[in-house]
Amino acid sequence: MRIGIVYLWMMIAALSLSCAAQTPLGQIRDRIAAARSTSKAPSLSNDKIVAGLKEALTVSTRNAVASTGRPDGFLKNAAIKILVPDKLRSVGNGMRLIGMGSQVDALEVGMNRAAEQAAPASKQIFIAAVTRMSFHDARHILSGNDTAATDYFKSQSSEDLSAAFAPIVHRAMENVGVVREYNQLMNNPMAARVARNQNFNLDDYVVAKTVDGLFYVMAEEEKKIRKDPMAQTTSLLKEVFGKR
């Protein structure tokens, strides 16, 4: 009887050791099975990838245009505010020192107002760029860096944006008095000499800054969509960007 009890305890101990030894192997097996299951999960279809990217671009461009194409959209955004050109910065600082800072301020306000009026014209240009997007473009954007979509727009739309903004900026600057303020600034011999020697064109400067500011805001919107679940406002965005 005593021998039977000892034998029983020996069997229980052996089984316990066996189970303990198998536990790590079981965990590894489970992990491998889970990995295989994941690898067999269906990937996003080409159509869904393109649709998701187009939706993301629609959201980011809409937000960027709405943010910049309104009063103070440029002027009150320190990151994109259009300042007196670097080439004339020393002249502007000198004018502030002699009590003529109001003229410099008026010039800056006018340039930013012109940019704010031009920005909405970008909407149709961005829509056209989205319709031209291929599956290759979409894949590249999806697997690219945090501003890959914005970079795509830059390559596809920069020239068209500059051409569309130019007449709007020129007309707006005339209407809000930028041309008058700029001409007054050019009455300063030093400013006139700098502008003449460097072949400076105010219209070109404001157009370029408008394009740069728009793309800056768009890049910030894209980063939000890629990283912030709260910015992924539709189920399609969550599905596409959640599988990156």
Secondary structure, 3 states (H helix, E strand, C coil): CHHHHHHHHHHHHHHHHHHHHHHHHHHHHHHHHHHHHHHCCCCCCHHHHHHHHHHHHHHHHHHHHHHHCCCCCCCCCCCCCCCCCHHHHHHHHHHHHCCCHHHHHHHHHHHHHHHHHHHHHHHHHHHHHHHCCCHHHHHHHHHCCCCHHHHHHHHHHHHHHHHHHHHHHHHHHHHCCHHHHHHHHCCCHHHHHHHHHCCCCHHHHHHHHHHHHHHHHHHHHHHHHHHCHHHCCCHHHHHHHCCC
